[in-house]
Amino acid sequence: MSRLSEAQFHHLVDQTQRQVEDAYDDSGLDLDLENAGGVLTIKFDNGSQVILSRQPPLVQLWVAARSGGYHFDWDGQNWICDSSSETLGALLVRVTLEQTGESVALPGL
């Protein structure tokens, strides 16, 4: 795992959250996106949510979904789940399908 400075970490999370927002905006899914205080909430039309939040003390990006909570470390190229080794993009595709029954493409994640 690459050790990031606090500034690098915040920049990287901001960039990642923008990528996630753009990908979901372009997906055609019926959803709302809210980004406030460093927390990105994806609200699907069925009432379920996926939440991405930064954890600066741990230098991690956390994802909360119906199926559980996931903690991601930056490996220098990708956000990798510390329990499953899944990339952030793969996890978001999976939980979106689980929660909505809809497929989503998340290029670059």
C-alpha positions in Angstrom: 0.0 0.0 0.0 1.3 3.4 -0.9 1.4 5.9 2.0 -0.4 9.1 1.1 0.0 12.5 2.6 -3.2 13.9 4.0 -3.4 16.3 1.1 -2.8 13.5 -1.5 -5.5 11.4 0.2 -8.1 14.1 0.1 -7.3 15.0 -3.5 -7.5 11.3 -4.5 -10.8 10.7 -2.7 -12.3 13.9 -4.3 -11.1 12.7 -7.7 -12.6 9.2 -7.1 -15.9 10.6 -5.9 -16.1 12.8 -9.0 -15.4 9.7 -11.2 -18.1 7.7 -9.4 -20.6 10.6 -9.7 -19.9 11.0 -13.5 -20.2 7.3 -14.1 -23.5 7.0 -12.3 -24.7 10.2 -14.0 -23.9 8.6 -17.4 -25.4 5.2 -16.4 -29.0 6.0 -17.3 -30.2 4.6 -13.9 -32.9 6.4 -12.0 -31.0 7.7 -9.0 -30.0 10.8 -7.1 -26.4 11.8 -6.1 -25.6 13.9 -3.1 -22.0 14.9 -2.2 -21.7 16.8 1.0 -19.0 17.0 3.6 -16.8 14.5 1.8 -19.6 11.9 1.8 -21.1 10.7 -1.6 -24.5 9.2 -1.3 -26.0 7.3 -4.2 -29.8 7.0 -3.7 -31.5 4.5 -6.0 -35.2 4.9 -6.9 -36.1 1.8 -4.8 -35.0 3.6 -1.7 -31.7 1.8 -1.2 -28.4 3.7 -0.9 -24.7 3.3 -1.4 -22.5 5.6 0.6 -18.8 6.4 0.0 -17.0 8.2 2.8 -13.4 9.1 3.5 -11.7 8.0 6.7 -8.6 10.3 6.9 -7.1 8.8 10.2 -7.1 5.4 8.5 -6.3 6.7 5.0 -9.2 4.7 3.7 -12.3 5.1 1.6 -15.3 3.3 3.1 -18.4 2.1 1.3 -21.6 1.2 3.0 -24.2 -0.9 1.1 -27.0 -3.2 1.9 -24.6 -6.1 1.9 -22.3 -4.5 4.4 -19.4 -2.1 5.0 -16.2 -2.2 3.0 -12.9 -0.6 3.6 -10.6 0.4 0.7 -6.9 1.1 0.7 -5.1 2.8 -2.2 -2.4 0.5 -3.7 -0.9 3.2 -5.9 -3.2 2.4 -8.8 -6.6 1.3 -7.4 -8.8 1.4 -4.4 -8.7 -2.2 -3.1 -11.0 -3.7 -0.5 -9.0 -4.9 2.5 -11.2 -7.9 3.1 -11.9 -9.2 -0.4 -9.3 -7.6 -2.7 -12.1 -6.4 -4.9 -11.5 -3.1 -6.6 -13.8 -0.2 -5.9 -15.3 -0.3 -9.4 -16.0 -4.0 -9.1 -17.7 -3.7 -5.8 -19.9 -0.8 -6.9 -21.0 -2.8 -10.0 -21.8 -5.7 -7.8 -23.7 -3.8 -5.1 -25.6 -1.8 -7.7 -26.8 -5.1 -9.3 -27.6 -6.6 -5.9 -29.6 -3.5 -4.8 -31.3 -2.5 -8.0 -31.2 -5.5 -10.3 -29.6 -3.1 -12.9 -26.2 -3.4 -14.4 -23.9 -0.4 -14.4 -20.6 0.2 -16.2 -18.0 2.1 -14.2 -15.0 2.7 -16.5 -11.8 3.8 -14.9 -12.8 2.6 -11.5 
